[in-house]
Amino acid sequence: MEKDLVEYIVKSLVDDPASVELTVIEREKSTTLELKVAPNDIGKVIGRHGRIAKAIRTVLQAAGTRGGKRTVLEILD
């Protein structure tokens, strides 16, 4: 569910939604989502001073609390 949520948000923000890649890494106590976007869209996902990335992480954290696992979003270059 968290993957679908982040994918929807990010694809709505970027100019090239086809280049959005989201990889899920399941661990014992946490889930890591690795996000890759086109080089031209990286600024749109991070936002000014990281505000958009922080907002996405906040929504992700709220959505992930009912599963009992910690969910982390990593934005890769």
N, CA, C and O atoms as a Maestro MAE file, in Angstrom:
{
 s_m_m2io_version
 :::
 2.0.0
}

f_m_ct {
 s_m_title
 :::
 protein
 m_atom[308] {
  # First column is atom index #
  i_m_mmod_type
  r_m_x_coord
  r_m_y_coord
  r_m_z_coord
  i_m_residue_number
  s_m_chain_name
  s_m_pdb_residue_name
  s_m_pdb_atom_name
  i_m_atomic_number
  :::
  1 25 0.809 -1.187 0.000 1 A "MET " " N  " 7
  2 3 0.000 0.000 0.000 1 A "MET " " CA " 6
  3 2 0.859 1.260 0.000 1 A "MET " " C  " 6
  4 15 0.570 2.212 -0.725 1 A "MET " " O  " 8
  5 25 1.910 1.267 0.809 2 A "GLU " " N  " 7
  6 3 2.761 2.449 0.877 2 A "GLU " " CA " 6
  7 2 3.425 2.719 -0.468 2 A "GLU " " C  " 6
  8 15 3.597 3.870 -0.871 2 A "GLU " " O  " 8
  9 25 3.796 1.640 -1.157 3 A "LYS " " N  " 7
  10 3 4.427 1.794 -2.469 3 A "LYS " " CA " 6
  11 2 3.477 2.490 -3.434 3 A "LYS " " C  " 6
  12 15 3.878 3.404 -4.154 3 A "LYS " " O  " 8
  13 25 2.227 2.063 -3.450 4 A "ASP " " N  " 7
  14 3 1.246 2.661 -4.344 4 A "ASP " " CA " 6
  15 2 1.015 4.134 -4.010 4 A "ASP " " C  " 6
  16 15 0.863 4.963 -4.907 4 A "ASP " " O  " 8
  17 25 0.990 4.447 -2.740 5 A "LEU " " N  " 7
  18 3 0.778 5.823 -2.301 5 A "LEU " " CA " 6
  19 2 1.915 6.731 -2.758 5 A "LEU " " C  " 6
  20 15 1.669 7.790 -3.335 5 A "LEU " " O  " 8
  21 25 3.150 6.326 -2.505 6 A "VAL " " N  " 7
  22 3 4.306 7.138 -2.900 6 A "VAL " " CA " 6
  23 2 4.381 7.249 -4.418 6 A "VAL " " C  " 6
  24 15 4.670 8.319 -4.954 6 A "VAL " " O  " 8
  25 25 4.123 6.154 -5.103 7 A "GLU " " N  " 7
  26 3 4.173 6.154 -6.567 7 A "GLU " " CA " 6
  27 2 3.145 7.125 -7.140 7 A "GLU " " C  " 6
  28 15 3.447 7.849 -8.089 7 A "GLU " " O  " 8
  29 25 1.954 7.152 -6.590 8 A "TYR " " N  " 7
  30 3 0.908 8.065 -7.042 8 A "TYR " " CA " 6
  31 2 1.303 9.525 -6.813 8 A "TYR " " C  " 6
  32 15 1.138 10.362 -7.701 8 A "TYR " " O  " 8
  33 25 1.816 9.825 -5.640 9 A "ILE " " N  " 7
  34 3 2.212 11.192 -5.311 9 A "ILE " " CA " 6
  35 2 3.337 11.667 -6.227 9 A "ILE " " C  " 6
  36 15 3.275 12.767 -6.777 9 A "ILE " " O  " 8
  37 25 4.365 10.835 -6.386 10 A "VAL " " N  " 7
  38 3 5.532 11.220 -7.178 10 A "VAL " " CA " 6
  39 2 5.170 11.363 -8.654 10 A "VAL " " C  " 6
  40 15 5.605 12.314 -9.304 10 A "VAL " " O  " 8
  41 25 4.384 10.436 -9.191 11 A "LYS " " N  " 7
  42 3 3.998 10.527 -10.593 11 A "LYS " " CA " 6
  43 2 3.155 11.764 -10.869 11 A "LYS " " C  " 6
  44 15 3.148 12.274 -11.990 11 A "LYS " " O  " 8
  45 25 2.443 12.250 -9.849 12 A "SER " " N  " 7
  46 3 1.667 13.477 -10.007 12 A "SER " " CA " 6
  47 2 2.560 14.713 -10.035 12 A "SER " " C  " 6
  48 15 2.178 15.744 -10.589 12 A "SER " " O  " 8
  49 25 3.733 14.615 -9.446 13 A "LEU " " N  " 7
  50 3 4.636 15.769 -9.347 13 A "LEU " " CA " 6
  51 2 5.560 15.934 -10.547 13 A "LEU " " C  " 6
  52 15 5.864 17.063 -10.931 13 A "LEU " " O  " 8
  53 25 6.008 14.848 -11.140 14 A "VAL " " N  " 7
  54 3 7.076 14.901 -12.140 14 A "VAL " " CA " 6
  55 2 6.533 15.117 -13.557 14 A "VAL " " C  " 6
  56 15 5.348 14.917 -13.825 14 A "VAL " " O  " 8
  57 25 7.434 15.531 -14.456 15 A "ASP " " N  " 7
  58 3 7.084 15.713 -15.863 15 A "ASP " " CA " 6
  59 2 7.104 14.398 -16.633 15 A "ASP " " C  " 6
  60 15 6.362 14.232 -17.601 15 A "ASP " " O  " 8
  61 25 7.950 13.467 -16.207 16 A "ASP " " N  " 7
  62 3 8.100 12.187 -16.892 16 A "ASP " " CA " 6
  63 2 7.712 11.040 -15.948 16 A "ASP " " C  " 6
  64 15 8.586 10.416 -15.347 16 A "ASP " " O  " 8
  65 25 6.405 10.758 -15.812 17 A "PRO " " N  " 7
  66 3 5.984 9.711 -14.874 17 A "PRO " " CA " 6
  67 2 6.447 8.310 -15.256 17 A "PRO " " C  " 6
  68 15 6.508 7.428 -14.400 17 A "PRO " " O  " 8
  69 25 6.771 8.096 -16.510 18 A "ALA " " N  " 7
  70 3 7.218 6.765 -16.940 18 A "ALA " " CA " 6
  71 2 8.591 6.409 -16.378 18 A "ALA " " C  " 6
  72 15 8.936 5.231 -16.287 18 A "ALA " " O  " 8
  73 25 9.370 7.410 -16.005 19 A "SER " " N  " 7
  74 3 10.719 7.149 -15.500 19 A "SER " " CA " 6
  75 2 10.767 6.922 -13.984 19 A "SER " " C  " 6
  76 15 11.845 6.715 -13.427 19 A "SER " " O  " 8
  77 25 9.630 6.959 -13.325 20 A "VAL " " N  " 7
  78 3 9.588 6.753 -11.874 20 A "VAL " " CA " 6
  79 2 9.767 5.266 -11.575 20 A "VAL " " C  " 6
  80 15 9.008 4.425 -12.057 20 A "VAL " " O  " 8
  81 25 10.789 4.957 -10.768 21 A "GLU " " N  " 7
  82 3 11.050 3.585 -10.341 21 A "GLU " " CA " 6
  83 2 11.050 3.542 -8.820 21 A "GLU " " C  " 6
  84 15 11.744 4.317 -8.161 21 A "GLU " " O  " 8
  85 25 10.271 2.634 -8.283 22 A "LEU " " N  " 7
  86 3 10.175 2.503 -6.838 22 A "LEU " " CA " 6
  87 2 10.465 1.060 -6.462 22 A "LEU " " C  " 6
  88 15 9.757 0.145 -6.881 22 A "LEU " " O  " 8
  89 25 11.517 0.862 -5.663 23 A "THR " " N  " 7
  90 3 11.929 -0.463 -5.238 23 A "THR " " CA " 6
  91 2 11.651 -0.624 -3.750 23 A "THR " " C  " 6
  92 15 11.984 0.253 -2.953 23 A "THR " " O  " 8
  93 25 11.046 -1.732 -3.381 24 A "VAL " " N  " 7
  94 3 10.714 -2.005 -1.981 24 A "VAL " " CA " 6
  95 2 11.711 -3.006 -1.422 24 A "VAL " " C  " 6
  96 15 11.934 -4.069 -2.003 24 A "VAL " " O  " 8
  97 25 12.312 -2.657 -0.284 25 A "ILE " " N  " 7
  98 3 13.235 -3.555 0.416 25 A "ILE " " CA " 6
  99 2 12.637 -3.825 1.799 25 A "ILE " " C  " 6
  100 15 12.567 -2.938 2.650 25 A "ILE " " O  " 8
  101 25 12.211 -5.072 1.998 26 A "GLU " " N  " 7
  102 3 11.602 -5.469 3.269 26 A "GLU " " CA " 6
  103 2 12.686 -5.936 4.231 26 A "GLU " " C  " 6
  104 15 13.529 -6.764 3.883 26 A "GLU " " O  " 8
  105 25 12.655 -5.410 5.410 27 A "ARG " " N  " 7
  106 3 13.552 -5.860 6.475 27 A "ARG " " CA " 6
  107 2 12.694 -6.313 7.658 27 A "ARG " " C  " 6
  108 15 11.465 -6.252 7.621 27 A "ARG " " O  " 8
  109 25 13.376 -6.766 8.695 28 A "GLU " " N  " 7
  110 3 12.649 -7.316 9.836 28 A "GLU " " CA " 6
  111 2 11.749 -6.282 10.510 28 A "GLU " " C  " 6
  112 15 10.576 -6.550 10.768 28 A "GLU " " O  " 8
  113 25 12.296 -5.112 10.792 29 A "LYS " " N  " 7
  114 3 11.523 -4.098 11.513 29 A "LYS " " CA " 6
  115 2 11.221 -2.859 10.692 29 A "LYS " " C  " 6
  116 15 10.602 -1.919 11.190 29 A "LYS " " O  " 8
  117 25 11.651 -2.847 9.439 30 A "SER " " N  " 7
  118 3 11.404 -1.659 8.620 30 A "SER " " CA " 6
  119 2 11.253 -2.028 7.150 30 A "SER " " C  " 6
  120 15 11.630 -3.114 6.710 30 A "SER " " O  " 8
  121 25 10.697 -1.097 6.424 31 A "THR " " N  " 7
  122 3 10.568 -1.213 4.982 31 A "THR " " CA " 6
  123 2 11.214 0.014 4.371 31 A "THR " " C  " 6
  124 15 10.934 1.138 4.788 31 A "THR " " O  " 8
  125 25 12.070 -0.189 3.393 32 A "THR " " N  " 7
  126 3 12.735 0.918 2.715 32 A "THR " " CA " 6
  127 2 12.210 1.010 1.290 32 A "THR " " C  " 6
  128 15 12.171 0.015 0.566 32 A "THR " " O  " 8
  129 25 11.811 2.204 0.901 33 A "LEU " " N  " 7
  130 3 11.377 2.465 -0.460 33 A "LEU " " CA " 6
  131 2 12.453 3.301 -1.128 33 A "LEU " " C  " 6
  132 15 12.739 4.414 -0.689 33 A "LEU " " O  " 8
  133 25 13.053 2.768 -2.191 34 A "GLU " " N  " 7
  134 3 14.081 3.496 -2.926 34 A "GLU " " CA " 6
  135 2 13.439 4.079 -4.180 34 A "GLU " " C  " 6
  136 15 12.874 3.353 -4.998 34 A "GLU " " O  " 8
  137 25 13.532 5.386 -4.318 35 A "LEU " " N  " 7
  138 3 12.872 6.097 -5.407 35 A "LEU " " CA " 6
  139 2 13.899 6.638 -6.386 35 A "LEU " " C  " 6
  140 15 14.860 7.302 -5.998 35 A "LEU " " O  " 8
  141 25 13.680 6.345 -7.666 36 A "LYS " " N  " 7
  142 3 14.505 6.904 -8.731 36 A "LYS " " CA " 6
  143 2 13.588 7.626 -9.701 36 A "LYS " " C  " 6
  144 15 12.550 7.100 -10.101 36 A "LYS " " O  " 8
  145 25 13.984 8.844 -10.078 37 A "VAL " " N  " 7
  146 3 13.242 9.610 -11.081 37 A "VAL " " CA " 6
  147 2 14.231 10.128 -12.111 37 A "VAL " " C  " 6
  148 15 15.443 9.997 -11.941 37 A "VAL " " O  " 8
  149 25 13.711 10.715 -13.175 38 A "ALA " " N  " 7
  150 3 14.571 11.295 -14.205 38 A "ALA " " CA " 6
  151 2 15.394 12.430 -13.591 38 A "ALA " " C  " 6
  152 15 14.925 13.104 -12.674 38 A "ALA " " O  " 8
  153 25 16.613 12.646 -14.085 39 A "PRO " " N  " 7
  154 3 17.462 13.707 -13.527 39 A "PRO " " CA " 6
  155 2 16.811 15.096 -13.555 39 A "PRO " " C  " 6
  156 15 17.070 15.917 -12.676 39 A "PRO " " O  " 8
  157 25 15.982 15.355 -14.542 40 A "ASN " " N  " 7
  158 3 15.306 16.655 -14.621 40 A "ASN " " CA " 6
  159 2 14.216 16.816 -13.576 40 A "ASN " " C  " 6
  160 15 13.832 17.941 -13.257 40 A "ASN " " O  " 8
  161 25 13.712 15.715 -13.040 41 A "ASP " " N  " 7
  162 3 12.597 15.760 -12.096 41 A "ASP " " CA " 6
  163 2 13.012 15.661 -10.635 41 A "ASP " " C  " 6
  164 15 12.165 15.770 -9.749 41 A "ASP " " O  " 8
  165 25 14.275 15.459 -10.372 42 A "ILE " " N  " 7
  166 3 14.724 15.251 -8.989 42 A "ILE " " CA " 6
  167 2 14.415 16.462 -8.105 42 A "ILE " " C  " 6
  168 15 14.068 16.311 -6.934 42 A "ILE " " O  " 8
  169 25 14.543 17.650 -8.669 43 A "GLY " " N  " 7
  170 3 14.243 18.862 -7.908 43 A "GLY " " CA " 6
  171 2 12.780 18.980 -7.550 43 A "GLY " " C  " 6
  172 15 12.440 19.516 -6.495 43 A "GLY " " O  " 8
  173 25 11.914 18.491 -8.407 44 A "LYS " " N  " 7
  174 3 10.473 18.547 -8.143 44 A "LYS " " CA " 6
  175 2 10.074 17.596 -7.033 44 A "LYS " " C  " 6
  176 15 9.119 17.861 -6.302 44 A "LYS " " O  " 8
  177 25 10.786 16.504 -6.897 45 A "VAL " " N  " 7
  178 3 10.474 15.532 -5.847 45 A "VAL " " CA " 6
  179 2 11.048 15.990 -4.509 45 A "VAL " " C  " 6
  180 15 10.426 15.795 -3.465 45 A "VAL " " O  " 8
  181 25 12.224 16.593 -4.540 46 A "ILE " " N  " 7
  182 3 12.844 17.050 -3.293 46 A "ILE " " CA " 6
  183 2 12.231 18.367 -2.826 46 A "ILE " " C  " 6
  184 15 11.946 18.532 -1.640 46 A "ILE " " O  " 8
  185 25 12.027 19.298 -3.747 47 A "GLY " " N  " 7
  186 3 11.432 20.571 -3.380 47 A "GLY " " CA " 6
  187 2 12.446 21.529 -2.810 47 A "GLY " " C  " 6
  188 15 13.592 21.167 -2.544 47 A "GLY " " O  " 8
  189 25 12.012 22.743 -2.630 48 A "ARG " " N  " 7
  190 3 12.879 23.776 -2.068 48 A "ARG " " CA " 6
  191 2 13.169 23.472 -0.611 48 A "ARG " " C  " 6
  192 15 12.253 23.347 0.202 48 A "ARG " " O  " 8
  193 25 14.433 23.354 -0.290 49 A "HIS " " N  " 7
  194 3 14.922 23.028 1.068 49 A "HIS " " CA " 6
  195 2 14.374 21.680 1.552 49 A "HIS " " C  " 6
  196 15 14.285 21.450 2.758 49 A "HIS " " O  " 8
  197 25 14.004 20.783 0.620 50 A "GLY " " N  " 7
  198 3 13.543 19.453 0.992 50 A "GLY " " CA " 6
  199 2 12.132 19.384 1.522 50 A "GLY " " C  " 6
  200 15 11.760 18.400 2.161 50 A "GLY " " O  " 8
  201 25 11.339 20.404 1.273 51 A "ARG " " N  " 7
  202 3 9.989 20.444 1.850 51 A "ARG " " CA " 6
  203 2 9.065 19.375 1.272 51 A "ARG " " C  " 6
  204 15 8.304 18.754 2.014 51 A "ARG " " O  " 8
  205 25 9.120 19.154 -0.027 52 A "ILE " " N  " 7
  206 3 8.232 18.163 -0.641 52 A "ILE " " CA " 6
  207 2 8.635 16.759 -0.201 52 A "ILE " " C  " 6
  208 15 7.773 15.938 0.113 52 A "ILE " " O  " 8
  209 25 9.934 16.479 -0.175 53 A "ALA " " N  " 7
  210 3 10.405 15.173 0.288 53 A "ALA " " CA " 6
  211 2 9.986 14.930 1.733 53 A "ALA " " C  " 6
  212 15 9.587 13.822 2.089 53 A "ALA " " O  " 8
  213 25 10.076 15.951 2.551 54 A "LYS " " N  " 7
  214 3 9.680 15.822 3.955 54 A "LYS " " CA " 6
  215 2 8.179 15.564 4.075 54 A "LYS " " C  " 6
  216 15 7.747 14.777 4.918 54 A "LYS " " O  " 8
  217 25 7.391 16.223 3.236 55 A "ALA " " N  " 7
  218 3 5.942 16.024 3.258 55 A "ALA " " CA " 6
  219 2 5.576 14.606 2.814 55 A "ALA " " C  " 6
  220 15 4.697 13.976 3.401 55 A "ALA " " O  " 8
  221 25 6.246 14.113 1.784 56 A "ILE " " N  " 7
  222 3 5.996 12.741 1.323 56 A "ILE " " CA " 6
  223 2 6.366 11.752 2.424 56 A "ILE " " C  " 6
  224 15 5.638 10.788 2.660 56 A "ILE " " O  " 8
  225 25 7.483 11.980 3.093 57 A "ARG " " N  " 7
  226 3 7.898 11.085 4.183 57 A "ARG " " CA " 6
  227 2 6.914 11.126 5.344 57 A "ARG " " C  " 6
  228 15 6.669 10.102 5.981 57 A "ARG " " O  " 8
  229 25 6.346 12.298 5.628 58 A "THR " " N  " 7
  230 3 5.370 12.426 6.708 58 A "THR " " CA " 6
  231 2 4.098 11.645 6.390 58 A "THR " " C  " 6
  232 15 3.563 10.946 7.252 58 A "THR " " O  " 8
  233 25 3.615 11.762 5.158 59 A "VAL " " N  " 7
  234 3 2.433 11.011 4.741 59 A "VAL " " CA " 6
  235 2 2.726 9.517 4.777 59 A "VAL " " C  " 6
  236 15 1.889 8.729 5.219 59 A "VAL " " O  " 8
  237 25 3.884 9.133 4.325 60 A "LEU " " N  " 7
  238 3 4.295 7.732 4.321 60 A "LEU " " CA " 6
  239 2 4.374 7.180 5.736 60 A "LEU " " C  " 6
  240 15 3.955 6.052 5.995 60 A "LEU " " O  " 8
  241 25 4.904 7.965 6.630 61 A "GLN " " N  " 7
  242 3 5.023 7.544 8.022 61 A "GLN " " CA " 6
  243 2 3.637 7.363 8.648 61 A "GLN " " C  " 6
  244 15 3.414 6.414 9.401 61 A "GLN " " O  " 8
  245 25 2.718 8.261 8.341 62 A "ALA " " N  " 7
  246 3 1.359 8.151 8.873 62 A "ALA " " CA " 6
  247 2 0.653 6.920 8.317 62 A "ALA " " C  " 6
  248 15 -0.076 6.241 9.040 62 A "ALA " " O  " 8
  249 25 0.865 6.632 7.037 63 A "ALA " " N  " 7
  250 3 0.232 5.469 6.419 63 A "ALA " " CA " 6
  251 2 0.842 4.169 6.918 63 A "ALA " " C  " 6
  252 15 0.153 3.149 6.966 63 A "ALA " " O  " 8
  253 25 2.104 4.178 7.288 64 A "GLY " " N  " 7
  254 3 2.790 2.965 7.699 64 A "GLY " " CA " 6
  255 2 2.634 2.593 9.151 64 A "GLY " " C  " 6
  256 15 3.039 1.497 9.540 64 A "GLY " " O  " 8
  257 25 2.070 3.448 9.965 65 A "THR " " N  " 7
  258 3 1.981 3.157 11.392 65 A "THR " " CA " 6
  259 2 1.026 2.025 11.704 65 A "THR " " C  " 6
  260 15 1.218 1.329 12.700 65 A "THR " " O  " 8
  261 25 0.011 1.815 10.896 66 A "ARG " " N  " 7
  262 3 -0.924 0.737 11.231 66 A "ARG " " CA " 6
  263 2 -0.343 -0.642 10.952 66 A "ARG " " C  " 6
  264 15 -0.826 -1.643 11.481 66 A "ARG " " O  " 8
  265 25 0.696 -0.694 10.118 67 A "GLY " " N  " 7
  266 3 1.351 -1.974 9.861 67 A "GLY " " CA " 6
  267 2 2.329 -2.363 10.956 67 A "GLY " " C  " 6
  268 15 2.751 -3.517 11.025 67 A "GLY " " O  " 8
  269 25 2.695 -1.418 11.813 68 A "GLY " " N  " 7
  270 3 3.614 -1.698 12.905 68 A "GLY " " CA " 6
  271 2 5.066 -1.666 12.500 68 A "GLY " " C  " 6
  272 15 5.938 -1.897 13.338 68 A "GLY " " O  " 8
  273 25 5.360 -1.382 11.224 69 A "LYS " " N  " 7
  274 3 6.730 -1.299 10.749 69 A "LYS " " CA " 6
  275 2 7.078 0.146 10.431 69 A "LYS " " C  " 6
  276 15 6.212 0.956 10.101 69 A "LYS " " O  " 8
  277 25 8.322 0.438 10.535 70 A "ARG " " N  " 7
  278 3 8.836 1.759 10.172 70 A "ARG " " CA " 6
  279 2 9.085 1.766 8.666 70 A "ARG " " C  " 6
  280 15 9.680 0.828 8.135 70 A "ARG " " O  " 8
  281 25 8.639 2.809 7.975 71 A "THR " " N  " 7
  282 3 8.812 2.911 6.539 71 A "THR " " CA " 6
  283 2 9.719 4.102 6.239 71 A "THR " " C  " 6
  284 15 9.499 5.204 6.742 71 A "THR " " O  " 8
  285 25 10.745 3.868 5.412 72 A "VAL " " N  " 7
  286 3 11.734 4.892 5.091 72 A "VAL " " CA " 6
  287 2 11.719 5.124 3.586 72 A "VAL " " C  " 6
  288 15 11.669 4.169 2.810 72 A "VAL " " O  " 8
  289 25 11.763 6.386 3.172 73 A "LEU " " N  " 7
  290 3 11.856 6.732 1.757 73 A "LEU " " CA " 6
  291 2 13.244 7.274 1.475 73 A "LEU " " C  " 6
  292 15 13.687 8.240 2.096 73 A "LEU " " O  " 8
  293 25 13.924 6.640 0.532 74 A "GLU " " N  " 7
  294 3 15.238 7.115 0.087 74 A "GLU " " CA " 6
  295 2 15.105 7.563 -1.359 74 A "GLU " " C  " 6
  296 15 14.618 6.820 -2.211 74 A "GLU " " O  " 8
  297 25 15.546 8.793 -1.627 75 A "ILE " " N  " 7
  298 3 15.512 9.330 -2.983 75 A "ILE " " CA " 6
  299 2 16.918 9.197 -3.554 75 A "ILE " " C  " 6
  300 15 17.858 9.828 -3.071 75 A "ILE " " O  " 8
  301 25 17.049 8.374 -4.580 76 A "LEU " " N  " 7
  302 3 18.351 8.090 -5.179 76 A "LEU " " CA " 6
  303 2 18.603 8.993 -6.376 76 A "LEU " " C  " 6
  304 15 17.676 9.398 -7.078 76 A "LEU " " O  " 8
  305 25 19.869 9.297 -6.592 77 A "ASP " " N  " 7
  306 3 20.243 10.115 -7.755 77 A "ASP " " CA " 6
  307 2 20.288 9.274 -9.002 77 A "ASP " " C  " 6
  308 15 20.584 9.786 -10.082 77 A "ASP " " O  " 8
  :::
 }
 m_bond[307] {
  # First column is bond index #
  i_m_from
  i_m_to
  i_m_order
  :::
  1 1 2 1
  2 2 3 1
  3 3 4 2
  4 3 5 1
  5 5 6 1
  6 6 7 1
  7 7 8 2
  8 7 9 1
  9 9 10 1
  10 10 11 1
  11 11 12 2
  12 11 13 1
  13 13 14 1
  14 14 15 1
  15 15 16 2
  16 15 17 1
  17 17 18 1
  18 18 19 1
  19 19 20 2
  20 19 21 1
  21 21 22 1
  22 22 23 1
  23 23 24 2
  24 23 25 1
  25 25 26 1
  26 26 27 1
  27 27 28 2
  28 27 29 1
  29 29 30 1
  30 30 31 1
  31 31 32 2
  32 31 33 1
  33 33 34 1
  34 34 35 1
  35 35 36 2
  36 35 37 1
  37 37 38 1
  38 38 39 1
  39 39 40 2
  40 39 41 1
  41 41 42 1
  42 42 43 1
  43 43 44 2
  44 43 45 1
  45 45 46 1
  46 46 47 1
  47 47 48 2
  48 47 49 1
  49 49 50 1
  50 50 51 1
  51 51 52 2
  52 51 53 1
  53 53 54 1
  54 54 55 1
  55 55 56 2
  56 55 57 1
  57 57 58 1
  58 58 59 1
  59 59 60 2
  60 59 61 1
  61 61 62 1
  62 62 63 1
  63 63 64 2
  64 63 65 1
  65 65 66 1
  66 66 67 1
  67 67 68 2
  68 67 69 1
  69 69 70 1
  70 70 71 1
  71 71 72 2
  72 71 73 1
  73 73 74 1
  74 74 75 1
  75 75 76 2
  76 75 77 1
  77 77 78 1
  78 78 79 1
  79 79 80 2
  80 79 81 1
  81 81 82 1
  82 82 83 1
  83 83 84 2
  84 83 85 1
  85 85 86 1
  86 86 87 1
  87 87 88 2
  88 87 89 1
  89 89 90 1
  90 90 91 1
  91 91 92 2
  92 91 93 1
  93 93 94 1
  94 94 95 1
  95 95 96 2
  96 95 97 1
  97 97 98 1
  98 98 99 1
  99 99 100 2
  100 99 101 1
  101 101 102 1
  102 102 103 1
  103 103 104 2
  104 103 105 1
  105 105 106 1
  106 106 107 1
  107 107 108 2
  108 107 109 1
  109 109 110 1
  110 110 111 1
  111 111 112 2
  112 111 113 1
  113 113 114 1
  114 114 115 1
  115 115 116 2
  116 115 117 1
  117 117 118 1
  118 118 119 1
  119 119 120 2
  120 119 121 1
  121 121 122 1
  122 122 123 1
  123 123 124 2
  124 123 125 1
  125 125 126 1
  126 126 127 1
  127 127 128 2
  128 127 129 1
  129 129 130 1
  130 130 131 1
  131 131 132 2
  132 131 133 1
  133 133 134 1
  134 134 135 1
  135 135 136 2
  136 135 137 1
  137 137 138 1
  138 138 139 1
  139 139 140 2
  140 139 141 1
  141 141 142 1
  142 142 143 1
  143 143 144 2
  144 143 145 1
  145 145 146 1
  146 146 147 1
  147 147 148 2
  148 147 149 1
  149 149 150 1
  150 150 151 1
  151 151 152 2
  152 151 153 1
  153 153 154 1
  154 154 155 1
  155 155 156 2
  156 155 157 1
  157 157 158 1
  158 158 159 1
  159 159 160 2
  160 159 161 1
  161 161 162 1
  162 162 163 1
  163 163 164 2
  164 163 165 1
  165 165 166 1
  166 166 167 1
  167 167 168 2
  168 167 169 1
  169 169 170 1
  170 170 171 1
  171 171 172 2
  172 171 173 1
  173 173 174 1
  174 174 175 1
  175 175 176 2
  176 175 177 1
  177 177 178 1
  178 178 179 1
  179 179 180 2
  180 179 181 1
  181 181 182 1
  182 182 183 1
  183 183 184 2
  184 183 185 1
  185 185 186 1
  186 186 187 1
  187 187 188 2
  188 187 189 1
  189 189 190 1
  190 190 191 1
  191 191 192 2
  192 191 193 1
  193 193 194 1
  194 194 195 1
  195 195 196 2
  196 195 197 1
  197 197 198 1
  198 198 199 1
  199 199 200 2
  200 199 201 1
  201 201 202 1
  202 202 203 1
  203 203 204 2
  204 203 205 1
  205 205 206 1
  206 206 207 1
  207 207 208 2
  208 207 209 1
  209 209 210 1
  210 210 211 1
  211 211 212 2
  212 211 213 1
  213 213 214 1
  214 214 215 1
  215 215 216 2
  216 215 217 1
  217 217 218 1
  218 218 219 1
  219 219 220 2
  220 219 221 1
  221 221 222 1
  222 222 223 1
  223 223 224 2
  224 223 225 1
  225 225 226 1
  226 226 227 1
  227 227 228 2
  228 227 229 1
  229 229 230 1
  230 230 231 1
  231 231 232 2
  232 231 233 1
  233 233 234 1
  234 234 235 1
  235 235 236 2
  236 235 237 1
  237 237 238 1
  238 238 239 1
  239 239 240 2
  240 239 241 1
  241 241 242 1
  242 242 243 1
  243 243 244 2
  244 243 245 1
  245 245 246 1
  246 246 247 1
  247 247 248 2
  248 247 249 1
  249 249 250 1
  250 250 251 1
  251 251 252 2
  252 251 253 1
  253 253 254 1
  254 254 255 1
  255 255 256 2
  256 255 257 1
  257 257 258 1
  258 258 259 1
  259 259 260 2
  260 259 261 1
  261 261 262 1
  262 262 263 1
  263 263 264 2
  264 263 265 1
  265 265 266 1
  266 266 267 1
  267 267 268 2
  268 267 269 1
  269 269 270 1
  270 270 271 1
  271 271 272 2
  272 271 273 1
  273 273 274 1
  274 274 275 1
  275 275 276 2
  276 275 277 1
  277 277 278 1
  278 278 279 1
  279 279 280 2
  280 279 281 1
  281 281 282 1
  282 282 283 1
  283 283 284 2
  284 283 285 1
  285 285 286 1
  286 286 287 1
  287 287 288 2
  288 287 289 1
  289 289 290 1
  290 290 291 1
  291 291 292 2
  292 291 293 1
  293 293 294 1
  294 294 295 1
  295 295 296 2
  296 295 297 1
  297 297 298 1
  298 298 299 1
  299 299 300 2
  300 299 301 1
  301 301 302 1
  302 302 303 1
  303 303 304 2
  304 303 305 1
  305 305 306 1
  306 306 307 1
  307 307 308 2
  :::
 }
}
